[in-house]
Amino acid sequence: MNDTDLNLLIALDALLTTGSVIGAARRLNLSESAMSRTLGRLRTVTGDALLVRAGRNMVLTPFAEAMRERTHRTLRDARAVLSPDAELLDLAQLDRRFTLRTNEGFVETFGSTLIDAVTAQAANVQLIFVGKPEKSDRELRDGSIDLEIGVLGNMGPEIRLQALFRDRFVGVVRTGHPLTQRLDITQLAAFGHIVASRRAEMGGPVHEAIEQAGLQRKVVAVVPAFSAAVAMVVKSDWVALVPHSLVLHHPLIKDNKALAMFELPFTTPDMTVSQLWHPRLENDAAHRWLRGVVKEVCVIARNSPE
């Protein structure tokens, strides 16, 4: 590219933005004479006067007016290519679709707040939530999804990860349920359990804790989502074991007078809910912004009064 001086693009953008040799010189920290010489070179390259005298002022030619926005956009894109961190993200103009793979609980609990936070800053951004039939990094690698939210599964070592919040299992029953009066592991095991599992699995930390106590857990049904498990206990003596975040923030579960929450009579490991992405999106300004919004929404929710 010996025949092209890309530094002229910087000078051209300054001249077209300020409409003044003096203004452009100040912006680029050059002398007025140096800026005048650069304007001469630009006139030779473009074949247009660019700036012409109008009384005591300078005005842009029609050609210069027509290429002003294009010049600014080209310079911005060039800087983004060479220095990703310097990319200027115009949220008002951002028109993009992001695909997020999450479970139903996250969508029902945080989805509305996340959509509000995203569209408040970038009205043209669309969020596509898809389910999690399996824990795999294949879709992150091939670009089918932009972001995964959930508990870390079988992911490759290159996948980026940021913790969002820690969660734990709690019990949910109807108001007035016998377990709200007396609760121990024997009593808990005596009532039928509604298990939430996308893959119809009945194991897990609660199941293991009951078995280790020499008791047998009675599973009466397996449903695909935690919210479905909660819905089934409202008018029964069954028990749903669900994440604490669901009870605190789900719009149809929190403050529901028909439901009662209780802490388990044994300890189960906490769960860390994270967001995961492929490293090719690490420095993508729009993706970086989205990750920041997701993190902020989760932090605000977790810090709200219980």
C-alpha positions in Angstrom: 0.0 0.0 0.0 2.9 2.4 -0.8 0.5 4.6 -2.9 -1.9 5.2 0.0 -1.2 7.2 3.1 -3.9 6.2 5.6 -2.9 9.1 7.9 -4.7 11.3 5.4 -7.9 9.6 6.5 -7.4 11.0 10.0 -6.7 14.5 8.7 -9.7 14.3 6.4 -12.1 13.3 9.2 -10.8 16.2 11.3 -11.3 18.7 8.5 -14.7 17.5 7.6 -15.9 17.4 11.2 -14.6 20.8 12.2 -15.0 22.5 8.8 -11.9 24.5 9.6 -8.2 24.2 9.0 -7.6 25.9 12.4 -10.1 23.6 14.2 -8.6 20.5 12.6 -5.1 21.6 13.5 -6.1 22.0 17.1 -7.8 18.6 17.2 -4.7 16.8 15.8 -2.2 18.9 17.7 -0.6 20.3 14.5 0.4 23.7 13.4 -1.9 25.6 11.1 0.6 25.5 8.3 1.1 21.8 8.6 -2.7 21.3 8.4 -2.8 23.6 5.3 -0.2 21.4 3.6 -2.2 18.3 4.5 -5.4 19.9 3.0 -3.4 20.5 -0.2 -2.5 16.8 -0.4 -6.1 15.8 0.2 -7.2 18.1 -2.6 -4.8 16.4 -4.9 -5.8 12.9 -3.8 -9.6 13.5 -4.0 -9.6 15.9 -6.9 -11.9 18.2 -4.9 -11.3 21.5 -3.0 -13.1 20.1 0.1 -13.0 23.4 1.9 -13.6 26.7 0.2 -13.6 30.3 1.4 -17.0 31.9 2.1 -16.4 35.4 3.5 -14.3 35.0 6.6 -15.2 31.4 7.0 -14.6 28.1 5.3 -17.4 25.8 4.1 -17.5 22.3 2.9 -18.0 21.6 -0.8 -20.9 19.3 -1.8 -18.5 16.5 -2.3 -17.1 17.0 1.2 -20.5 17.1 2.7 -21.5 13.9 1.0 -18.4 12.0 2.2 -18.3 13.4 5.8 -20.3 10.6 7.4 -18.7 7.9 5.3 -15.2 9.2 6.2 -16.0 9.2 9.9 -17.5 5.7 9.8 -14.5 4.3 7.8 -12.0 5.8 10.3 -14.0 4.4 13.2 -14.1 0.9 11.6 -10.3 1.0 10.9 -9.5 1.9 14.5 -11.7 -0.9 15.7 -9.9 -3.4 13.4 -6.5 -2.4 14.6 -7.4 -1.7 18.3 -10.5 -3.6 19.3 -10.6 -1.9 22.7 -10.8 1.5 21.1 -13.9 0.6 19.1 -16.6 3.2 19.7 -20.0 1.5 20.2 -23.0 3.5 19.3 -25.8 1.8 21.2 -28.4 4.1 19.7 -27.5 2.7 16.2 -26.7 -0.9 17.3 -28.9 -3.2 15.3 -28.1 -6.8 16.3 -29.6 -10.1 17.4 -28.0 -12.0 20.3 -28.9 -15.7 20.9 -28.7 -16.7 24.6 -28.9 -20.3 25.7 -30.4 -20.5 29.2 -32.8 -22.7 31.2 -36.4 -21.7 31.7 -35.8 -20.6 35.3 -33.4 -17.9 34.2 -35.7 -16.6 31.5 -38.7 -16.5 33.8 -36.8 -14.9 36.7 -34.4 -12.5 35.0 -35.6 -12.3 31.4 -38.0 -9.4 31.6 -35.5 -7.3 33.6 -32.7 -8.1 31.2 -34.8 -7.2 28.1 -35.8 -3.9 29.7 -32.1 -3.1 30.6 -30.9 -3.9 27.0 -33.6 -2.1 25.1 -33.4 1.0 27.3 -29.8 1.4 26.0 -30.1 -0.2 22.5 -33.7 -0.2 21.2 -32.8 -2.1 18.1 -31.2 -5.1 19.8 -33.1 -8.3 19.9 -32.5 -11.1 22.4 -33.3 -14.7 21.4 -33.6 -17.2 24.3 -33.1 -20.8 23.4 -33.3 -23.9 25.6 -30.5 -26.2 26.9 -31.1 -29.7 25.7 -27.5 -30.5 26.7 -24.4 -28.9 28.2 -22.0 -28.6 25.3 -19.7 -26.0 23.9 -20.4 -27.0 20.3 -22.9 -24.1 19.7 -20.6 -21.6 21.3 -17.8 -22.7 19.0 -19.8 -22.7 15.8 -21.5 -19.4 16.6 -25.0 -20.7 16.8 -25.3 -19.1 20.2 -23.6 -15.9 21.5 -23.8 -16.5 25.2 -24.6 -19.3 27.6 -26.0 -18.7 31.1 -26.1 -21.5 33.7 -24.0 -23.8 35.8 -20.7 -24.8 34.2 -20.9 -28.1 32.4 -18.6 -29.9 30.0 -16.9 -27.0 28.3 -13.6 -26.7 26.4 -10.7 -25.0 28.1 -10.8 -22.0 25.7 -14.4 -21.0 26.7 -14.5 -17.8 28.6 -16.5 -17.6 31.9 -17.7 -15.0 34.3 -19.5 -15.9 37.5 -22.9 -14.1 37.9 -24.2 -15.3 41.3 -24.2 -18.2 43.7 -27.4 -20.1 44.3 -28.7 -23.0 46.5 -31.7 -25.3 46.7 -34.6 -24.5 49.0 -38.0 -26.2 49.5 -41.4 -24.8 48.4 -44.7 -26.0 49.6 -48.3 -24.6 49.9 -49.0 -22.3 52.8 -50.0 -24.3 55.8 -48.2 -27.4 54.7 -47.1 -29.7 57.6 -43.4 -29.1 56.8 -43.8 -25.5 57.7 -44.6 -26.6 61.3 -42.1 -29.4 61.7 -39.1 -30.0 59.4 -36.5 -32.7 59.6 -35.0 -34.9 56.9 -37.4 -37.8 57.8 -40.4 -35.5 57.4 -39.1 -34.1 54.2 -38.6 -37.6 52.7 -42.1 -38.7 53.7 -43.9 -36.3 51.3 -44.0 -36.7 47.5 -41.5 -34.7 45.6 -41.9 -32.9 42.2 -38.5 -33.0 40.5 -37.6 -30.5 37.8 -35.2 -31.9 35.1 -34.9 -31.3 31.4 -33.6 -34.8 30.9 -36.0 -36.6 33.3 -33.2 -37.3 35.8 -34.2 -37.9 39.5 -30.8 -37.7 41.1 -28.9 -34.7 42.4 -27.6 -33.3 45.7 -31.0 -33.5 47.5 -31.6 -37.1 46.4 -28.1 -38.0 47.5 -28.5 -36.4 50.9 -31.8 -38.2 51.6 -30.3 -41.5 50.6 -27.2 -41.0 52.8 -29.5 -40.6 55.7 -30.8 -44.1 55.0 -34.1 -42.8 53.7 -35.9 -43.2 50.4 -37.1 -40.2 48.4 -40.6 -40.5 47.0 -40.7 -38.8 43.5 -44.2 -38.5 42.3 -43.5 -36.6 39.1 -40.7 -35.2 36.9 -41.4 -31.9 35.1 -39.2 -29.9 32.7 -39.0 -26.6 34.6 -38.8 -25.4 38.2 -41.7 -23.1 37.7 -43.9 -26.0 36.7 -42.8 -27.9 39.9 -43.9 -24.9 42.0 -47.2 -24.6 40.2 -48.0 -28.3 41.1 -47.5 -27.9 44.9 -49.8 -24.9 45.4 -52.9 -27.1 46.0 -51.2 -30.3 47.2 -49.0 -31.7 49.9 -46.2 -32.3 47.5 -42.8 -30.6 47.7 -40.8 -28.8 45.1 -37.0 -28.3 45.5 -36.0 -25.2 43.5 -33.2 -22.6 43.3 -33.4 -19.8 45.9 -33.1 -17.2 43.2 -36.4 -18.4 41.7 -38.3 -17.9 44.9 -36.8 -14.4 45.4 -37.2 -13.0 41.9 -39.7 -14.9 39.8 -42.6 -12.5 39.2 -45.3 -15.2 39.8 -43.6 -16.9 42.8 -42.1 -14.1 45.0 -44.6 -12.7 47.5 -47.1 -15.4 46.6 -49.2 -15.8 49.7 -50.2 -19.3 48.7 -46.6 -20.5 48.9 -44.1 -21.0 51.7 -40.3 -21.5 51.4 -38.1 -23.4 53.8 -34.4 -24.1 54.1 -33.4 -27.7 53.7 -32.6 -29.6 56.9 -29.2 -30.6 55.4 -26.4 -28.9 53.5 -26.1 -29.1 49.7 -23.3 -27.6 47.6 -23.9 -24.1 46.3 -24.3 -23.6 42.6 -22.4 -20.9 40.7 -24.4 -19.5 37.8 -22.1 -18.1 35.1 -22.1 -16.6 31.7 -19.9 -18.3 29.1 -18.8 -17.2 25.6 -16.3 -18.1 22.9 -13.0 -16.2 22.9 -13.6 -14.9 19.3 -16.2 -12.6 20.9 -13.9 -11.5 23.8 -13.2 -8.1 22.3 -16.4 -7.6 20.3 -17.7 -4.3 21.7 -21.4 -5.1 21.4 -20.9 -8.5 23.0 -18.8 -7.0 25.7 -21.6 -4.5 26.4 -24.2 -7.3 26.6 -22.1 -9.3 29.1 -21.9 -6.2 31.2 -25.7 -5.7 31.2 -26.3 -9.4 32.1 -23.8 -9.1 35.0 -25.4 -5.8 36.2 -28.9 -7.2 36.1 -27.8 -10.3 38.2 -25.9 -8.2 40.7 -28.7 -5.8 41.3 -31.2 -8.7 41.7 -28.9 -10.6 44.1 -28.3 -7.4 46.2 -32.0 -6.6 46.5 -33.6 -7.1 49.9 -34.9 -10.6 50.6 
